[in-house]
Amino acid sequence: MRPTAPRPGGSRPEAVMRTRPARLANVAGFNIDVVADAAGNDPDVLRLENLDTDLAPPAEAIEATRAAVGELSANSYLPFIGRLDLREAVAARVRGRSGVAFDPEREVVITPSDGDAVLDALLALVDQGDEVILTDPCYAGLVNRVRLVGAVPRLVPLRSDGRAWRLDLEVLAEAVTNRTRAILLLNPSFPTGCVLTDEEWTEVARLCVERDLWLLYWGLMEGIVFDGAPVRHPLQLAGMRDRTVTIGTVSCEQRMIGWRIGWMVASELVMRDLAVVHIYNGIVAGGIGQAGALAALSAPDDGLAACVAAWQERRDVVGAELRGFPMTPAAGGWSQLLDARELGVDAEDLSRALLAHKVAATPMTGWGGRIADRHVRLVFSREPADRLRLLGERMLGALDDLGVPSSWRRG
């Protein structure tokens, strides 16, 4: 196909794509924006579709961010791998949770968001055709980043017994082949809210060590765990320091989504490659955002404990409103899943019916495989508890529209 000639008067011709790159063949949108656009700005809609929160960032972070505006040091490309004091704060945080030390000068890189860091790690460690193990369900952004680098996602099921999600360890072991290069995990996982147990982490570590695999560990919401559960870190396990890339952020625990600051922590043996990819991908994290992130990580109290209590209360309200429905409570994180297929309806149909009753919720089509496709995600971190108490009646209205039997009504 020949390029379209410019139109008279400088008007823009219709876009022409000669050949769509093969790496995009199985890459699709993740439905969140579609639901959000359909919900619009109606203040009566319960916003359960996107990973957001209304709880404020640390005051120290806001103050430091404002103070950095106009500072020359915050308006520079240098240093490409992030300011040293922030790298020191990140290394201290990782050591505080794992007990494992890293050199902030050689083993920490600050990135323009944790999503960039995931892509950086994949580009640095995985070749085209390599296999990367993920869970089903899984964040669609992880599955599709694996595809974007030319690797192959291998999905291992998270299975629910109605009380908790558990990683299928037998299938996990079987999924490792001679082509497997890495295991990519979130903990807590989203969208499920699964928190891995000691047994599950031990098996992951065993496979990484015995089969010479990388662990790409995304600790997006690492400290957001409920019901008094401990914060577990895979670096605590034998043999994992030099084969784990820890990816973190201030987006969730410190409620700083808009700052877009993330990091990678890894052995010096691989950090040189990670840093090079970061520089040619993201170049540098914004200096103004780095100032806010440093203040948040250095604050005497970043507010996380109080926020975890609030998010747990909201999870419990959603559970009470949908008591008796096929939904597994989150053990951590900001969301949990409702099994639409168990209700006898398609997840996308349920999402549309909920929106008609002023509930925005995202269908999990494409967020893994067959298990994900059954579900609708309910994010409980964005709305206060009083608003979430509207969910039950609105859900019943949506199910009435879909003809779901009355046997699913709350007891």
RABELBEL-V73537 format. One record per residue. N is the residue number from 1. SS is DSSP state (hx for helix, st for strand, lp for the rest). BURIAL is I if it has 16 or more other ideal C-beta (glycine too) atoms within 10 Angstrom, else O. Layout:
{{N & SS & BURIAL} {N & SS & BURIAL}}
This chain:
{{1 & lp & O} {2 & lp & O} {3 & lp & O} {4 & lp & O} {5 & lp & O} {6 & lp & O} {7 & lp & O} {8 & hx & O} {9 & hx & O} {10 & hx & O} {11 & lp & O} {12 & lp & O} {13 & lp & O} {14 & lp & O} {15 & lp & O} {16 & lp & O} {17 & lp & O} {18 & lp & O} {19 & lp & O} {20 & lp & O} {21 & lp & O} {22 & hx & O} {23 & hx & O} {24 & hx & O} {25 & lp & O} {26 & lp & O} {27 & lp & O} {28 & lp & O} {29 & lp & O} {30 & lp & I} {31 & lp & I} {32 & hx & I} {33 & hx & O} {34 & hx & O} {35 & hx & I} {36 & hx & I} {37 & hx & O} {38 & hx & O} {39 & hx & I} {40 & lp & O} {41 & lp & O} {42 & lp & O} {43 & lp & O} {44 & lp & O} {45 & lp & I} {46 & st & I} {47 & st & I} {48 & lp & I} {49 & lp & I} {50 & lp & I} {51 & lp & I} {52 & lp & I} {53 & lp & I} {54 & lp & O} {55 & lp & O} {56 & lp & O} {57 & lp & I} {58 & lp & I} {59 & hx & O} {60 & hx & I} {61 & hx & I} {62 & hx & O} {63 & hx & O} {64 & hx & I} {65 & hx & I} {66 & hx & O} {67 & hx & O} {68 & hx & I} {69 & lp & O} {70 & lp & O} {71 & lp & O} {72 & hx & O} {73 & hx & O} {74 & hx & I} {75 & lp & O} {76 & lp & O} {77 & lp & O} {78 & lp & O} {79 & lp & O} {80 & lp & I} {81 & lp & I} {82 & lp & I} {83 & lp & I} {84 & hx & O} {85 & hx & O} {86 & hx & I} {87 & hx & I} {88 & hx & I} {89 & hx & I} {90 & hx & I} {91 & hx & I} {92 & hx & O} {93 & hx & I} {94 & hx & I} {95 & hx & O} {96 & hx & O} {97 & hx & I} {98 & hx & I} {99 & lp & O} {100 & lp & I} {101 & lp & O} {102 & lp & I} {103 & lp & O} {104 & lp & I} {105 & lp & O} {106 & lp & O} {107 & lp & I} {108 & st & I} {109 & st & I} {110 & st & I} {111 & st & I} {112 & lp & I} {113 & lp & I} {114 & hx & I} {115 & hx & I} {116 & hx & I} {117 & hx & I} {118 & hx & I} {119 & hx & I} {120 & hx & I} {121 & hx & I} {122 & hx & I} {123 & hx & I} {124 & hx & I} {125 & hx & I} {126 & lp & I} {127 & lp & O} {128 & lp & O} {129 & lp & O} {130 & lp & I} {131 & st & I} {132 & st & I} {133 & st & I} {134 & st & I} {135 & st & I} {136 & st & I} {137 & lp & I} {138 & lp & I} {139 & lp & I} {140 & hx & I} {141 & hx & O} {142 & hx & I} {143 & hx & I} {144 & hx & I} {145 & hx & I} {146 & hx & I} {147 & hx & I} {148 & hx & O} {149 & lp & I} {150 & lp & O} {151 & lp & I} {152 & st & O} {153 & st & I} {154 & st & I} {155 & st & I} {156 & st & I} {157 & st & I} {158 & st & I} {159 & st & O} {160 & st & I} {161 & lp & O} {162 & lp & O} {163 & lp & O} {164 & lp & I} {165 & st & I} {166 & st & I} {167 & st & I} {168 & lp & I} {169 & hx & I} {170 & hx & O} {171 & hx & O} {172 & hx & I} {173 & hx & O} {174 & hx & O} {175 & hx & I} {176 & lp & I} {177 & lp & O} {178 & lp & O} {179 & lp & O} {180 & st & I} {181 & st & I} {182 & st & I} {183 & st & I} {184 & st & I} {185 & st & I} {186 & st & I} {187 & lp & I} {188 & lp & I} {189 & lp & I} {190 & lp & I} {191 & lp & I} {192 & lp & I} {193 & lp & I} {194 & lp & I} {195 & lp & I} {196 & lp & I} {197 & lp & O} {198 & hx & O} {199 & hx & O} {200 & hx & I} {201 & hx & I} {202 & hx & O} {203 & hx & I} {204 & hx & I} {205 & hx & I} {206 & hx & O} {207 & hx & I} {208 & hx & I} {209 & hx & O} {210 & hx & O} {211 & lp & O} {212 & lp & O} {213 & lp & I} {214 & st & I} {215 & st & I} {216 & st & I} {217 & st & I} {218 & st & I} {219 & lp & I} {220 & lp & I} {221 & lp & I} {222 & lp & I} {223 & lp & I} {224 & lp & I} {225 & st & I} {226 & lp & I} {227 & lp & O} {228 & lp & O} {229 & lp & O} {230 & lp & O} {231 & lp & O} {232 & lp & I} {233 & lp & I} {234 & hx & I} {235 & hx & I} {236 & hx & O} {237 & lp & I} {238 & lp & O} {239 & lp & O} {240 & lp & I} {241 & hx & I} {242 & hx & O} {243 & hx & I} {244 & st & I} {245 & st & I} {246 & st & I} {247 & st & I} {248 & st & I} {249 & st & I} {250 & lp & I} {251 & lp & I} {252 & lp & I} {253 & lp & I} {254 & lp & I} {255 & lp & I} {256 & lp & I} {257 & hx & I} {258 & hx & O} {259 & hx & I} {260 & lp & I} {261 & lp & I} {262 & st & I} {263 & st & I} {264 & st & I} {265 & st & I} {266 & lp & I} {267 & lp & I} {268 & hx & O} {269 & hx & O} {270 & hx & I} {271 & hx & I} {272 & hx & O} {273 & hx & O} {274 & hx & I} {275 & hx & I} {276 & hx & O} {277 & hx & I} {278 & hx & I} {279 & hx & O} {280 & hx & O} {281 & hx & O} {282 & lp & I} {283 & lp & O} {284 & lp & I} {285 & lp & I} {286 & lp & I} {287 & hx & I} {288 & hx & I} {289 & hx & I} {290 & hx & I} {291 & hx & I} {292 & hx & I} {293 & hx & I} {294 & hx & I} {295 & hx & I} {296 & hx & I} {297 & hx & I} {298 & hx & I} {299 & lp & I} {300 & lp & O} {301 & lp & O} {302 & lp & I} {303 & lp & I} {304 & hx & I} {305 & hx & O} {306 & hx & O} {307 & hx & I} {308 & hx & I} {309 & hx & O} {310 & hx & I} {311 & hx & I} {312 & hx & I} {313 & hx & O} {314 & hx & I} {315 & hx & I} {316 & hx & I} {317 & hx & I} {318 & hx & I} {319 & hx & I} {320 & hx & O} {321 & hx & I} {322 & lp & I} {323 & lp & O} {324 & lp & O} {325 & lp & I} {326 & lp & I} {327 & st & I} {328 & st & I} {329 & lp & I} {330 & lp & I} {331 & lp & I} {332 & st & I} {333 & lp & I} {334 & lp & I} {335 & st & I} {336 & st & I} {337 & st & I} {338 & st & I} {339 & st & I} {340 & lp & I} {341 & hx & I} {342 & hx & O} {343 & hx & I} {344 & lp & O} {345 & lp & I} {346 & lp & I} {347 & hx & I} {348 & hx & I} {349 & hx & O} {350 & hx & I} {351 & hx & I} {352 & hx & I} {353 & hx & I} {354 & hx & I} {355 & hx & I} {356 & hx & O} {357 & lp & I} {358 & lp & I} {359 & st & I} {360 & st & I} {361 & lp & I} {362 & st & I} {363 & st & I} {364 & lp & I} {365 & lp & I} {366 & lp & I} {367 & lp & I} {368 & lp & I} {369 & lp & I} {370 & hx & O} {371 & hx & I} {372 & hx & I} {373 & hx & I} {374 & lp & I} {375 & st & I} {376 & st & I} {377 & st & I} {378 & st & I} {379 & st & I} {380 & lp & I} {381 & lp & I} {382 & lp & I} {383 & lp & I} {384 & lp & O} {385 & hx & O} {386 & hx & O} {387 & hx & O} {388 & hx & I} {389 & lp & O} {390 & lp & I} {391 & hx & I} {392 & hx & I} {393 & hx & O} {394 & hx & I} {395 & hx & I} {396 & hx & I} {397 & hx & O} {398 & hx & I} {399 & hx & I} {400 & hx & O} {401 & hx & O} {402 & hx & I} {403 & lp & O} {404 & lp & I} {405 & lp & O} {406 & hx & O} {407 & hx & O} {408 & hx & I} {409 & lp & O} {410 & lp & O} {411 & lp & O}}
